[in-house]
Amino acid sequence: MTTFKPSEPLTEQVARHLENQIAFGQLKSGERIYESAMARQLDVSHGSIREGLLLLEKRHLVRNVPRKGAFVTRLDEFFVRSLYDILVLYLSHTGRKLVHGWQPADMARLESLYTRMSDAFERQDLMRFLDLGIEFTQASLVYADNYFIVSAIENLWPSAKRCAFVAFQHGGQDTLSDNLAYMRDSIDAIQQRDEPLLCEILEGYAQQQCAKVIASLKATETDYHASP
């Protein structure tokens, strides 16, 4: 699904390549990542792979276990609930500030992102749709005014993307349609400077998305146990 294209900086390229493999299910939950095999596959040094894995550990996609190796972080109900609980806290904080401080250029950017996301939906371009969804949320971070929140959210995006793909596998086009509706409602609440409404939308969306991801994980687990 993804193509590796080396460019500067190499470590980040390695990390992003592995990040996409994890996000889109090519590297499975709990699977071990073998440095030697990955170095040969990407034609890079062991050091580049190791540094990339350290970046992914910071982004909560990989666990580096001493004397055992690197493993894809397990995607289970506890992980998913933890992710959405903390995301809604951070994004509500940022959303409140955006509601009171947005400028016309901010609204123009959000409307542009919504239009581009609608276009990706019509073309059924899932990867583009997910990337734009994250970019839409990132657009509000300029108003976070908090170093730790910005840093934390940036390291949570890969897991959010991973979960969004899992939700899509379970809900298909309905999941994407729900995301578009969430974007539209969020933009309207921001434009109206309606802080309580925006927080309600954010919390409702997080709960809905969390439930879809967990349902998809349970369905996959049932299919696995039912297979011969």
C-alpha positions in Angstrom: 0.0 0.0 0.0 2.9 2.3 0.7 6.1 2.9 -1.3 9.4 3.7 0.3 11.2 6.7 -1.2 14.4 7.6 0.5 15.1 11.3 1.0 16.3 13.6 3.8 16.1 13.0 6.6 16.5 9.3 6.2 15.6 8.4 9.8 12.3 10.2 9.5 11.6 8.5 6.1 12.2 5.1 7.7 9.9 6.0 10.6 7.2 7.2 8.3 7.4 4.2 6.1 7.0 1.8 9.1 4.4 4.1 10.6 2.2 3.7 7.5 2.8 -0.1 7.4 1.5 -0.2 11.0 -1.3 2.3 10.4 -2.7 0.4 7.4 -2.3 -3.1 8.9 0.7 -4.4 7.0 2.5 -4.8 10.3 0.1 -6.4 12.7 -0.6 -5.6 16.3 2.0 -7.3 18.5 4.2 -8.4 15.5 7.9 -8.3 15.9 9.9 -6.0 13.6 13.2 -7.6 12.6 15.9 -4.9 12.1 18.0 -7.1 9.7 15.1 -7.9 7.5 13.8 -4.4 7.4 17.3 -3.0 6.7 17.6 -5.3 3.7 14.1 -4.5 2.5 14.6 -0.7 2.6 18.3 -0.9 1.7 19.4 1.2 4.7 21.7 0.6 7.6 20.7 -1.1 10.9 21.3 2.2 12.6 18.7 4.0 10.5 16.2 1.3 11.3 17.0 1.4 15.0 16.7 5.2 15.1 13.4 5.0 13.2 12.1 2.5 15.7 13.0 4.9 18.5 10.9 7.6 16.9 8.0 5.2 16.5 8.3 4.3 20.2 7.8 8.0 21.0 4.8 7.9 18.7 3.3 4.9 20.6 3.4 2.6 17.6 6.4 0.4 18.7 7.7 -1.1 22.0 11.4 -1.6 22.1 12.0 -4.5 24.6 15.6 -4.9 25.8 17.2 -8.1 24.6 14.0 -9.1 22.7 13.6 -6.6 20.0 10.9 -4.2 18.7 7.3 -5.0 18.6 4.2 -3.3 17.1 2.2 -1.8 20.0 -0.8 -3.9 20.7 -4.0 -2.3 19.6 -6.6 -3.5 22.1 -9.6 -1.9 23.9 -7.5 -0.4 26.7 -5.2 1.3 24.2 -8.1 2.6 22.1 -10.1 4.0 25.0 -6.9 5.6 26.4 -6.2 7.3 23.1 -9.6 8.8 22.6 -9.9 9.8 26.3 -6.7 11.9 26.1 -7.4 13.2 22.6 -10.7 14.7 23.6 -9.2 16.4 26.6 -6.4 18.0 24.6 -8.6 18.9 21.6 -11.3 20.4 23.8 -8.7 22.6 25.5 -7.5 23.8 22.0 -11.0 24.1 20.6 -12.1 26.5 23.4 -9.2 28.8 22.6 -9.9 28.6 18.8 -13.6 29.4 19.4 -12.7 32.7 21.1 -9.7 33.6 19.0 -10.2 32.5 15.4 -9.5 35.0 12.6 -11.1 35.0 9.0 -8.0 33.3 7.6 -8.5 30.4 10.1 -12.1 29.9 8.9 -10.9 30.0 5.3 -8.4 27.3 6.0 -10.9 25.1 7.7 -13.4 25.5 4.9 -10.7 24.7 2.3 -9.8 21.5 4.2 -13.4 20.5 4.4 -13.8 21.0 0.6 -10.7 18.9 -0.1 -11.8 16.2 2.3 -15.2 16.1 0.6 -13.4 15.7 -2.7 -11.3 12.8 -1.3 -14.5 11.2 -0.1 -16.1 11.4 -3.5 -13.0 9.9 -5.1 -12.9 7.2 -2.3 -9.2 8.2 -1.7 -9.0 6.8 1.8 -5.3 7.7 2.5 -5.9 11.3 1.4 -9.1 11.5 3.4 -7.3 10.3 6.6 -4.4 12.7 6.1 -6.7 15.6 5.5 -8.7 14.7 8.6 -5.6 14.9 10.7 -4.6 18.2 9.0 -8.0 19.6 9.8 -7.5 18.9 13.5 -3.9 20.1 13.4 -5.1 23.5 12.0 -6.4 24.4 15.5 -3.1 23.7 17.2 -1.8 27.2 16.6 -4.3 28.2 19.3 -3.2 25.6 21.8 -0.7 27.9 23.4 0.8 25.0 25.3 4.1 23.3 24.4 3.2 20.0 26.1 -0.2 19.7 24.5 1.1 20.4 21.0 4.0 17.9 21.5 1.7 15.2 22.9 -0.9 15.5 20.1 1.8 15.4 17.4 2.9 12.1 18.9 -0.6 10.8 19.1 -1.5 11.4 15.4 -0.1 8.1 14.1 -2.2 6.1 16.5 -5.2 8.2 15.6 -4.6 7.4 12.0 -4.2 3.7 12.8 -7.5 3.7 14.7 -9.2 5.6 11.9 -8.2 2.9 9.4 -9.5 0.2 11.7 -12.8 2.1 12.1 -13.1 2.4 8.3 -12.5 -1.4 7.9 -15.6 -2.0 10.1 -17.8 0.9 9.0 -16.7 1.5 5.4 -18.1 4.6 3.7 -20.5 5.3 6.6 -17.4 6.0 8.8 -16.1 8.5 6.3 -19.5 10.1 6.0 -19.6 10.5 9.8 -16.2 12.1 9.7 -17.4 14.7 7.2 -20.5 15.5 9.2 -18.2 16.0 12.3 -16.1 18.4 10.4 -19.1 20.4 9.2 -20.6 20.6 12.6 -17.2 21.5 14.2 -16.7 24.4 11.7 -20.2 25.7 12.3 -19.7 25.6 16.1 -16.4 27.4 15.8 -17.8 30.0 13.4 -20.7 30.7 15.9 -18.1 30.9 18.7 -20.2 28.3 20.6 -17.8 26.7 23.1 -20.2 24.3 24.8 -21.5 23.0 21.4 -18.0 22.4 20.1 -16.9 20.5 23.2 -20.1 18.4 22.9 -19.3 17.7 19.3 -15.7 16.7 20.1 -16.7 14.4 22.9 -19.5 12.8 20.9 -17.3 12.2 17.9 -14.5 10.7 20.1 -17.0 8.3 21.8 -18.5 7.3 18.4 -15.1 6.7 16.8 -13.8 4.8 19.9 -16.8 2.5 19.8 -16.3 1.8 16.1 -12.7 0.9 16.5 -13.4 -1.4 19.4 -16.3 -3.1 17.5 -13.9 -3.6 14.5 -11.3 -5.2 16.8 -13.8 -7.5 18.3 -15.2 -8.5 14.9 -11.7 -9.2 13.6 -11.0 -11.3 16.7 -14.2 -13.3 16.2 -13.4 -13.9 12.6 -9.9 -15.1 13.6 -11.2 -17.6 16.1 -13.9 -18.8 13.8 -11.5 -19.5 10.9 -10.4 -23.2 10.5 
